[in-house]
């Protein structure tokens, strides 16, 4: 059964306290290779049957309406994983 993966991230202009906390932890560990960390959400939807354009359109609508908060988050990816 195919799976559709939806990735949601905080809007770039908003603070990401979780990402900031991880960035601070990395710095305390001596890891200096990264200039920033942002933390998002990943949703996996298992599809019964084939993934058609209609199914993808439905997932994009669900992602915008249910899986993300459009005020503070962006849907950054919708991908089919076999």
C-alpha positions in Angstrom: 0.0 0.0 0.0 1.4 3.4 -0.9 1.9 6.1 1.7 1.6 9.8 1.2 3.9 11.9 3.4 3.0 15.5 4.3 5.6 17.8 5.8 4.5 20.9 7.7 6.9 23.5 9.0 6.5 26.7 11.1 6.4 29.8 8.9 10.0 31.1 8.3 9.2 34.5 9.9 8.0 33.0 13.2 10.1 31.9 16.1 10.6 28.2 16.6 11.3 27.6 20.3 11.8 23.9 19.9 14.3 24.5 17.1 16.1 27.1 19.2 16.3 24.7 22.1 17.9 22.0 19.9 20.3 24.5 18.4 21.4 25.5 21.9 21.9 21.9 22.9 24.0 21.3 19.8 26.1 24.3 20.6 26.6 23.0 24.2 27.7 19.7 22.8 30.4 21.5 20.7 28.6 21.0 17.4 29.2 24.3 15.5 28.4 23.2 11.9 24.8 24.3 11.9 23.6 27.9 11.9 20.0 27.0 12.8 17.5 24.3 13.5 13.7 24.3 12.7 11.4 21.6 13.8 8.2 20.6 11.9 5.7 17.8 11.7 5.5 14.8 9.4 2.2 13.0 8.6 2.0 9.6 6.9 -1.3 8.7 5.3 -1.7 5.1 4.0 -3.7 4.8 0.9 -6.0 2.0 0.1 -5.6 1.5 -3.6 -3.8 3.6 -6.2 -2.7 7.2 -5.7 -4.5 9.2 -8.4 -4.4 12.9 -9.0 -7.7 13.1 -7.2 -6.3 11.5 -4.1 -3.3 13.8 -4.1 -5.6 16.8 -4.5 -7.7 15.5 -1.6 -4.5 15.1 0.6 -3.4 18.7 -0.3 -6.8 20.0 0.8 -6.6 17.9 4.1 -3.1 19.2 4.7 -4.2 22.8 4.3 -7.4 22.4 6.3 -6.6 19.8 9.0 -2.9 19.0 9.3 -1.6 22.5 9.4 -2.5 25.8 10.9 -2.2 28.2 8.0 -1.6 31.2 10.3 1.6 29.8 11.7 2.6 26.9 9.5 3.3 26.0 5.8 2.7 22.7 4.1 6.2 22.3 2.5 5.8 18.8 1.0 3.4 16.2 -0.2 5.2 13.1 -1.5 4.1 9.6 -2.4 6.3 6.8 -0.9 5.8 3.3 -2.2 
